[in-house]
Amino acid sequence: QVQLVESGGGLVQAGGSLRLACAASGRTFSNYAMGWFRQAPGKEREFAAGITWSGSSTNYANSVKGRFTISRVNAKNTMYLQMSSLKPEDTAVYYCARRRLQFRTFTYDPSDYEDWGQGTQVTVSP
């Protein structure tokens, strides 16, 4: 099991930026693909961004592509989500998650992830 703790959420005006961090402890962080998901009130949890175990490949939901950047520093057991040009529709609780099974690529399906952080709230005002 990997323990995940998100940080960096907050209230920001539209057009602003935030950087989320996900600190991991437990199993070897560097062996697992990771993902950022988000859940807005009344909506299902959705994929936002994913990164392979090595960090060599990333992908994004169409809604955030070009505005969000996912990265990781395995030596620090930490993953990041740099969010720019934020929109009110980005308002959600953001979660980081660990992909099941080592050395697999990320997926878009939350059921493929088995460790989740507690979430961090991001609120974007108009």
OpenMM code with the backbone's topology and positions (N, CA, C; nanometers):
from openmm import Vec3, app, unit

residues = "GLN VAL GLN LEU VAL GLU SER GLY GLY GLY LEU VAL GLN ALA GLY GLY SER LEU ARG LEU ALA CYS ALA ALA SER GLY ARG THR PHE SER ASN TYR ALA MET GLY TRP PHE ARG GLN ALA PRO GLY LYS GLU ARG GLU PHE ALA ALA GLY ILE THR TRP SER GLY SER SER THR ASN TYR ALA ASN SER VAL LYS GLY ARG PHE THR ILE SER ARG VAL ASN ALA LYS ASN THR MET TYR LEU GLN MET SER SER LEU LYS PRO GLU ASP THR ALA VAL TYR TYR CYS ALA ARG ARG ARG LEU GLN PHE ARG THR PHE THR TYR ASP PRO SER ASP TYR GLU ASP TRP GLY GLN GLY THR GLN VAL THR VAL SER PRO".split()
positions = [
    Vec3(0.0829, -0.1191, 0.0000),
    Vec3(0.0000, 0.0000, 0.0000),
    Vec3(0.0872, 0.1253, 0.0000),
    Vec3(0.0394, 0.2290, -0.0657),
    Vec3(0.1079, 0.3575, -0.0692),
    Vec3(0.0179, 0.4610, -0.0048),
    Vec3(0.0723, 0.5370, 0.0868),
    Vec3(-0.0025, 0.6468, 0.1476),
    Vec3(0.0228, 0.7727, 0.0649),
    Vec3(-0.0839, 0.8409, 0.0308),
    Vec3(-0.0763, 0.9592, -0.0541),
    Vec3(-0.1394, 1.0778, 0.0168),
    Vec3(-0.0703, 1.1914, 0.0114),
    Vec3(-0.1205, 1.3131, 0.0737),
    Vec3(-0.1090, 1.4276, -0.0258),
    Vec3(-0.2249, 1.4836, -0.0616),
    Vec3(-0.2262, 1.5980, -0.1531),
    Vec3(-0.2147, 1.7287, -0.0754),
    Vec3(-0.1623, 1.8300, -0.1425),
    Vec3(-0.1554, 1.9638, -0.0866),
    Vec3(-0.1548, 2.0642, -0.2017),
    Vec3(-0.1775, 2.1902, -0.1673),
    Vec3(-0.1661, 2.2963, -0.2662),
    Vec3(-0.2965, 2.3518, -0.3195),
    Vec3(-0.4082, 2.2932, -0.2783),
    Vec3(-0.5362, 2.3463, -0.3236),
    Vec3(-0.5666, 2.4810, -0.2600),
    Vec3(-0.6733, 2.5434, -0.3077),
    Vec3(-0.7125, 2.6713, -0.2514),
    Vec3(-0.8107, 2.7429, -0.3413),
    Vec3(-0.8303, 2.8706, -0.3110),
    Vec3(-0.9218, 2.9565, -0.3858),
    Vec3(-0.8401, 3.0476, -0.4763),
    Vec3(-0.8769, 3.0524, -0.6027),
    Vec3(-0.8039, 3.1344, -0.6987),
    Vec3(-0.9036, 3.1940, -0.7975),
    Vec3(-0.8708, 3.3092, -0.8508),
    Vec3(-0.9565, 3.3713, -0.9516),
    Vec3(-0.9354, 3.3054, -1.0877),
    Vec3(-1.0358, 3.3140, -1.1705),
    Vec3(-1.0241, 3.2622, -1.3066),
    Vec3(-0.9029, 3.3248, -1.3751),
    Vec3(-0.8294, 3.2392, -1.4463),
    Vec3(-0.7074, 3.2828, -1.5107),
    Vec3(-0.5829, 3.2635, -1.4274),
    Vec3(-0.6021, 3.2315, -1.3015),
    Vec3(-0.4901, 3.2140, -1.2107),
    Vec3(-0.4287, 3.0755, -1.2197),
    Vec3(-0.3329, 3.0503, -1.1313),
    Vec3(-0.2580, 2.9245, -1.1315),
    Vec3(-0.2486, 2.8674, -0.9907),
    Vec3(-0.2354, 2.7369, -0.9863),
    Vec3(-0.2078, 2.6648, -0.8630),
    Vec3(-0.1176, 2.5469, -0.8956),
    Vec3(-0.0392, 2.5039, -0.7983),
    Vec3(0.0373, 2.3810, -0.8140),
    Vec3(0.0013, 2.2857, -0.7010),
    Vec3(-0.0492, 2.1712, -0.7395),
    Vec3(-0.0806, 2.0666, -0.6426),
    Vec3(0.0388, 1.9730, -0.6290),
    Vec3(0.0554, 1.9194, -0.5102),
    Vec3(0.1586, 1.8195, -0.4853),
    Vec3(0.0949, 1.6958, -0.4229),
    Vec3(0.1542, 1.5823, -0.4511),
    Vec3(0.1093, 1.4550, -0.3953),
    Vec3(0.2326, 1.3849, -0.3391),
    Vec3(0.2406, 1.3765, -0.2071),
    Vec3(0.3537, 1.3131, -0.1406),
    Vec3(0.3181, 1.1679, -0.1101),
    Vec3(0.4091, 1.0768, -0.1448),
    Vec3(0.3834, 0.9339, -0.1292),
    Vec3(0.4789, 0.8719, -0.0291),
    Vec3(0.4298, 0.7727, 0.0413),
    Vec3(0.5136, 0.6932, 0.1304),
    Vec3(0.4618, 0.5503, 0.1265),
    Vec3(0.5489, 0.4567, 0.1622),
    Vec3(0.5080, 0.3170, 0.1603),
    Vec3(0.5826, 0.2405, 0.0520),
    Vec3(0.5089, 0.1762, -0.0360),
    Vec3(0.5697, 0.0986, -0.1435),
    Vec3(0.6550, 0.1872, -0.2329),
    Vec3(0.7347, 0.1268, -0.3161),
    Vec3(0.8246, 0.2003, -0.4026),
    Vec3(0.7455, 0.2841, -0.5014),
    Vec3(0.7422, 0.4126, -0.4733),
    Vec3(0.6652, 0.5069, -0.5537),
    Vec3(0.7062, 0.5018, -0.6994),
    Vec3(0.8351, 0.4902, -0.7242),
    Vec3(0.8875, 0.5022, -0.8598),
    Vec3(0.8491, 0.3851, -0.9500),
    Vec3(0.7891, 0.2800, -0.8957),
    Vec3(0.7512, 0.1651, -0.9776),
    Vec3(0.6102, 0.1743, -1.0336),
    Vec3(0.5374, 0.2797, -0.9968),
    Vec3(0.3955, 0.2855, -1.0294),
    Vec3(0.3576, 0.4084, -1.1102),
    Vec3(0.2745, 0.3866, -1.2118),
    Vec3(0.2112, 0.4999, -1.2781),
    Vec3(0.1181, 0.5692, -1.1797),
    Vec3(0.0962, 0.6963, -1.2024),
    Vec3(0.0130, 0.7761, -1.1120),
    Vec3(-0.0863, 0.8591, -1.1925),
    Vec3(-0.1907, 0.8995, -1.1254),
    Vec3(-0.2901, 0.9826, -1.1915),
    Vec3(-0.3438, 1.0910, -1.1008),
    Vec3(-0.3906, 1.1969, -1.1622),
    Vec3(-0.4696, 1.2999, -1.0936),
    Vec3(-0.6127, 1.2867, -1.1443),
    Vec3(-0.7046, 1.2819, -1.0510),
    Vec3(-0.8474, 1.2785, -1.0813),
    Vec3(-0.9137, 1.3950, -1.0109),
    Vec3(-1.0343, 1.4292, -1.0544),
    Vec3(-1.1071, 1.5350, -0.9865),
    Vec3(-1.2545, 1.5010, -0.9828),
    Vec3(-1.3199, 1.5564, -0.8823),
    Vec3(-1.4626, 1.5323, -0.8646),
    Vec3(-1.5315, 1.6609, -0.8235),
    Vec3(-1.6197, 1.7070, -0.9091),
    Vec3(-1.6984, 1.8262, -0.8808),
    Vec3(-1.8279, 1.7849, -0.8110),
    Vec3(-1.8915, 1.8754, -0.7374),
    Vec3(-2.0157, 1.8411, -0.6682),
    Vec3(-2.1210, 1.7872, -0.7638),
    Vec3(-2.1782, 1.6726, -0.7272),
    Vec3(-2.2830, 1.6138, -0.8082),
    Vec3(-2.2369, 1.5429, -0.9326),
    Vec3(-2.1053, 1.5324, -0.9487),
    Vec3(-2.0522, 1.4669, -1.0687),
    Vec3(-1.9650, 1.3484, -1.0301),
    Vec3(-1.9406, 1.2610, -1.1269),
    Vec3(-1.8540, 1.1473, -1.1029),
    Vec3(-1.7077, 1.1907, -1.1045),
    Vec3(-1.6258, 1.1084, -1.0396),
    Vec3(-1.4823, 1.1342, -1.0420),
    Vec3(-1.4318, 1.1136, -1.1843),
    Vec3(-1.3470, 1.2065, -1.2313),
    Vec3(-1.2984, 1.1977, -1.3676),
    Vec3(-1.1473, 1.2124, -1.3737),
    Vec3(-1.0907, 1.1491, -1.4748),
    Vec3(-0.9475, 1.1566, -1.4993),
    Vec3(-0.9105, 1.2972, -1.5421),
    Vec3(-0.8002, 1.3482, -1.4871),
    Vec3(-0.7478, 1.4777, -1.5297),
    Vec3(-0.6132, 1.4625, -1.6000),
    Vec3(-0.5230, 1.3834, -1.5406),
    Vec3(-0.3895, 1.3691, -1.5980),
    Vec3(-0.3262, 1.2403, -1.5457),
    Vec3(-0.2359, 1.1833, -1.6270),
    Vec3(-0.1665, 1.0622, -1.5870),
    Vec3(-0.0210, 1.0683, -1.6268),
    Vec3(0.0606, 0.9918, -1.5556),
    Vec3(0.2037, 0.9900, -1.5824),
    Vec3(0.2557, 0.8492, -1.5575),
    Vec3(0.3450, 0.8030, -1.6449),
    Vec3(0.4023, 0.6698, -1.6295),
    Vec3(0.4976, 0.6657, -1.5104),
    Vec3(0.5381, 0.5431, -1.4738),
    Vec3(0.6224, 0.5256, -1.3563),
    Vec3(0.7547, 0.5989, -1.3712),
    Vec3(0.8056, 0.6079, -1.4933),
    Vec3(0.9330, 0.6756, -1.5146),
    Vec3(0.9170, 0.8247, -1.5387),
    Vec3(0.7954, 0.8663, -1.5673),
    Vec3(0.7723, 1.0058, -1.6022),
    Vec3(0.7931, 1.0357, -1.7496),
    Vec3(0.8194, 0.9336, -1.8292),
    Vec3(0.8527, 0.9552, -1.9695),
    Vec3(0.7307, 0.9842, -2.0560),
    Vec3(0.6135, 0.9506, -2.0076),
    Vec3(0.4926, 0.9710, -2.0856),
    Vec3(0.3814, 1.0260, -1.9970),
    Vec3(0.3064, 1.1195, -2.0539),
    Vec3(0.1946, 1.1807, -1.9825),
    Vec3(0.0757, 1.1940, -2.0761),
    Vec3(-0.0417, 1.2126, -2.0185),
    Vec3(-0.1590, 1.2413, -2.0994),
    Vec3(-0.2603, 1.3176, -2.0145),
    Vec3(-0.3513, 1.3828, -2.0829),
    Vec3(-0.4436, 1.4726, -2.0163),
    Vec3(-0.5849, 1.4575, -2.0710),
    Vec3(-0.6808, 1.4865, -1.9863),
    Vec3(-0.8172, 1.5000, -2.0348),
    Vec3(-0.8235, 1.6186, -2.1300),
    Vec3(-0.9101, 1.6111, -2.2280),
    Vec3(-0.9213, 1.7200, -2.3250),
    Vec3(-0.9536, 1.8528, -2.2566),
    Vec3(-1.0281, 1.8453, -2.1485),
    Vec3(-1.0717, 1.9678, -2.0805),
    Vec3(-0.9578, 2.0443, -2.0148),
    Vec3(-0.8443, 1.9768, -1.9905),
    Vec3(-0.7335, 2.0440, -1.9233),
    Vec3(-0.6078, 2.0509, -2.0096),
    Vec3(-0.6113, 1.9863, -2.1235),
    Vec3(-0.4924, 1.9804, -2.2099),
    Vec3(-0.4493, 2.1210, -2.2482),
    Vec3(-0.3198, 2.1452, -2.2385),
    Vec3(-0.2652, 2.2764, -2.2707),
    Vec3(-0.2636, 2.3730, -2.1539),
    Vec3(-0.3330, 2.3369, -2.0456),
    Vec3(-0.3385, 2.4253, -1.9285),
    Vec3(-0.2758, 2.3590, -1.8053),
    Vec3(-0.2827, 2.2278, -1.7961),
    Vec3(-0.2290, 2.1534, -1.6815),
    Vec3(-0.1043, 2.0772, -1.7245),
    Vec3(-0.0114, 2.0625, -1.6303),
    Vec3(0.1090, 1.9836, -1.6538),
    Vec3(0.1337, 1.8920, -1.5354),
    Vec3(0.1411, 1.7628, -1.5631),
    Vec3(0.1707, 1.6649, -1.4594),
    Vec3(0.3189, 1.6314, -1.4643),
    Vec3(0.3778, 1.6115, -1.3480),
    Vec3(0.5191, 1.5747, -1.3411),
    Vec3(0.5421, 1.4963, -1.2126),
    Vec3(0.6594, 1.4354, -1.2027),
    Vec3(0.6940, 1.3632, -1.0814),
    Vec3(0.8441, 1.3694, -1.0591),
    Vec3(0.8823, 1.3638, -0.9327),
    Vec3(1.0227, 1.3545, -0.8935),
    Vec3(1.0335, 1.2303, -0.8070),
    Vec3(1.0757, 1.1216, -0.8669),
    Vec3(1.0783, 0.9945, -0.7951),
    Vec3(1.1736, 0.9965, -0.6760),
    Vec3(1.2797, 1.0717, -0.6878),
    Vec3(1.3747, 1.0801, -0.5771),
    Vec3(1.3120, 1.1451, -0.4538),
    Vec3(1.2059, 1.2219, -0.4758),
    Vec3(1.1361, 1.2886, -0.3650),
    Vec3(1.0012, 1.2232, -0.3350),
    Vec3(0.9703, 1.1141, -0.4049),
    Vec3(0.8404, 1.0463, -0.3855),
    Vec3(0.7241, 1.1441, -0.3979),
    Vec3(0.7310, 1.2307, -0.4956),
    Vec3(0.6313, 1.3363, -0.5087),
    Vec3(0.5882, 1.3528, -0.6541),
    Vec3(0.4601, 1.3766, -0.6704),
    Vec3(0.4020, 1.4072, -0.8015),
    Vec3(0.3387, 1.5456, -0.7935),
    Vec3(0.3327, 1.6131, -0.9072),
    Vec3(0.2801, 1.7496, -0.9106),
    Vec3(0.1757, 1.7641, -1.0213),
    Vec3(0.0926, 1.8643, -1.0029),
    Vec3(0.0014, 1.9064, -1.1086),
    Vec3(0.0047, 2.0582, -1.1120),
    Vec3(0.0696, 2.1118, -1.2140),
    Vec3(0.0725, 2.2559, -1.2343),
    Vec3(-0.0503, 2.2940, -1.3156),
    Vec3(-0.1328, 2.3809, -1.2590),
    Vec3(-0.2577, 2.4208, -1.3232),
    Vec3(-0.2522, 2.5699, -1.3550),
    Vec3(-0.2722, 2.6028, -1.4805),
    Vec3(-0.2687, 2.7419, -1.5244),
    Vec3(-0.3976, 2.7747, -1.5989),
    Vec3(-0.4201, 2.9042, -1.6194),
    Vec3(-0.5404, 2.9507, -1.6901),
    Vec3(-0.6647, 2.8820, -1.6356),
    Vec3(-0.6754, 2.8801, -1.5049),
    Vec3(-0.7851, 2.8087, -1.4405),
    Vec3(-0.9196, 2.8719, -1.4740),
    Vec3(-1.0192, 2.7845, -1.4829),
    Vec3(-1.1551, 2.8250, -1.5150),
    Vec3(-1.2485, 2.7845, -1.4011),
    Vec3(-1.3621, 2.8505, -1.3869),
    Vec3(-1.4571, 2.8091, -1.2823),
    Vec3(-1.4953, 2.6621, -1.2927),
    Vec3(-1.5006, 2.6088, -1.4121),
    Vec3(-1.5361, 2.4675, -1.4294),
    Vec3(-1.4255, 2.3716, -1.3839),
    Vec3(-1.3103, 2.4227, -1.3459),
    Vec3(-1.2055, 2.3393, -1.2866),
    Vec3(-1.2283, 2.3184, -1.1377),
    Vec3(-1.3258, 2.3868, -1.0815),
    Vec3(-1.3566, 2.3722, -0.9395),
    Vec3(-1.3956, 2.2288, -0.9075),
    Vec3(-1.3227, 2.1682, -0.8132),
    Vec3(-1.3441, 2.0274, -0.7780),
    Vec3(-1.2512, 1.9908, -0.6637),
    Vec3(-1.2730, 1.8731, -0.6084),
    Vec3(-1.1743, 1.8117, -0.5198),
    Vec3(-1.0803, 1.7316, -0.6091),
    Vec3(-0.9525, 1.7541, -0.5932),
    Vec3(-0.8516, 1.6866, -0.6735),
    Vec3(-0.7852, 1.5765, -0.5913),
    Vec3(-0.7753, 1.4591, -0.6527),
    Vec3(-0.7184, 1.3431, -0.5866),
    Vec3(-0.5991, 1.2895, -0.6660),
    Vec3(-0.4968, 1.2455, -0.5948),
    Vec3(-0.3926, 1.1692, -0.6619),
    Vec3(-0.4149, 1.0212, -0.6309),
    Vec3(-0.3689, 0.9370, -0.7214),
    Vec3(-0.3947, 0.7946, -0.7072),
    Vec3(-0.2821, 0.7129, -0.7689),
    Vec3(-0.2615, 0.5941, -0.7114),
    Vec3(-0.1578, 0.5019, -0.7592),
    Vec3(-0.2219, 0.3918, -0.8435),
    Vec3(-0.1634, 0.3704, -0.9593),
    Vec3(-0.2084, 0.2653, -1.0497),
    Vec3(-0.1822, 0.1280, -0.9880),
    Vec3(-0.2770, 0.0354, -1.0040),
    Vec3(-0.2518, -0.1026, -0.9648),
    Vec3(-0.1378, -0.1601, -1.0474),
    Vec3(-0.0606, -0.2450, -0.9892),
    Vec3(0.0441, -0.3222, -1.0557),
    Vec3(0.1610, -0.2342, -1.0978),
    Vec3(0.2765, -0.2827, -1.0765),
    Vec3(0.3980, -0.2080, -1.1078),
    Vec3(0.4226, -0.2041, -1.2587),
    Vec3(0.4894, -0.0992, -1.2989),
    Vec3(0.5420, -0.0857, -1.4350),
    Vec3(0.4333, -0.0976, -1.5430),
    Vec3(0.3120, -0.0542, -1.5099),
    Vec3(0.2056, -0.0445, -1.6086),
    Vec3(0.1826, 0.1024, -1.6373),
    Vec3(0.1304, 0.1299, -1.7555),
    Vec3(0.1046, 0.2697, -1.7854),
    Vec3(-0.0228, 0.3155, -1.7136),
    Vec3(-0.0461, 0.4436, -1.7145),
    Vec3(-0.1655, 0.4966, -1.6518),
    Vec3(-0.2872, 0.4653, -1.7387),
    Vec3(-0.4049, 0.4717, -1.6753),
    Vec3(-0.5300, 0.4562, -1.7486),
    Vec3(-0.6239, 0.5689, -1.7078),
    Vec3(-0.7396, 0.5734, -1.7723),
    Vec3(-0.8370, 0.6779, -1.7441),
    Vec3(-0.9455, 0.6313, -1.6467),
    Vec3(-0.9415, 0.5043, -1.6103),
    Vec3(-1.0462, 0.4431, -1.5296),
    Vec3(-1.0069, 0.4446, -1.3824),
    Vec3(-1.0843, 0.5113, -1.2973),
    Vec3(-1.0495, 0.5146, -1.1543),
    Vec3(-1.0393, 0.3767, -1.0908),
    Vec3(-1.1087, 0.2781, -1.1427),
    Vec3(-1.1046, 0.1441, -1.0828),
    Vec3(-0.9701, 0.0749, -1.1036),
    Vec3(-0.8868, 0.1303, -1.1889),
    Vec3(-0.7526, 0.0755, -1.2103),
    Vec3(-0.6522, 0.1276, -1.1079),
    Vec3(-0.6977, 0.2091, -1.0162),
    Vec3(-0.6116, 0.2687, -0.9136),
    Vec3(-0.6551, 0.2187, -0.7774),
    Vec3(-0.5599, 0.1893, -0.6902),
    Vec3(-0.5996, 0.1296, -0.5636),
    Vec3(-0.5583, 0.2072, -0.4399),
    Vec3(-0.4803, 0.3082, -0.4514),
    Vec3(-0.4489, 0.3931, -0.3366),
    Vec3(-0.4837, 0.5370, -0.3742),
    Vec3(-0.5552, 0.6036, -0.2851),
    Vec3(-0.6013, 0.7397, -0.3118),
    Vec3(-0.5655, 0.8305, -0.1959),
    Vec3(-0.5364, 0.9549, -0.2268),
    Vec3(-0.5200, 1.0535, -0.1233),
    Vec3(-0.6550, 1.0996, -0.0725),
    Vec3(-0.6506, 1.1902, 0.0242),
    Vec3(-0.7755, 1.2397, 0.0845),
    Vec3(-0.8402, 1.3496, 0.0020),
    Vec3(-0.7659, 1.4035, -0.0934),
    Vec3(-0.8179, 1.5081, -0.1809),
    Vec3(-0.7840, 1.6470, -0.1321),
    Vec3(-0.7750, 1.7395, -0.2251),
    Vec3(-0.7534, 1.8803, -0.1934),
    Vec3(-0.8497, 1.9638, -0.2772),
    Vec3(-0.9143, 2.0597, -0.2126),
    Vec3(-1.0174, 2.1395, -0.2789),
    Vec3(-0.9539, 2.2500, -0.3623),
    Vec3(-0.9983, 2.2606, -0.4853),
    Vec3(-0.9615, 2.3718, -0.5733),
    Vec3(-1.0895, 2.4453, -0.6095),
    Vec3(-1.0928, 2.5734, -0.5805),
    Vec3(-1.2093, 2.6551, -0.6116),
    Vec3(-1.1645, 2.7718, -0.6978),
    Vec3(-1.2267, 2.7860, -0.8146),
    Vec3(-1.1922, 2.8932, -0.9076),
    Vec3(-1.3118, 2.9873, -0.9165),
    Vec3(-1.2915, 3.1100, -0.8768),
    Vec3(-1.4002, 3.2085, -0.8805),
    Vec3(-1.4005, 3.2799, -1.0161),
    Vec3(-1.5187, 3.3232, -1.0598),
    Vec3(-1.5291, 3.3896, -1.1915),
    Vec3(-1.4518, 3.5210, -1.1957),
] * unit.nanometer
topology = app.Topology()
chain = topology.addChain("A")
for resn in residues:
    res = topology.addResidue(resn, chain)
    for name in ("N", "CA", "C"):
        topology.addAtom(name, app.Element.getBySymbol(name[0]), res)
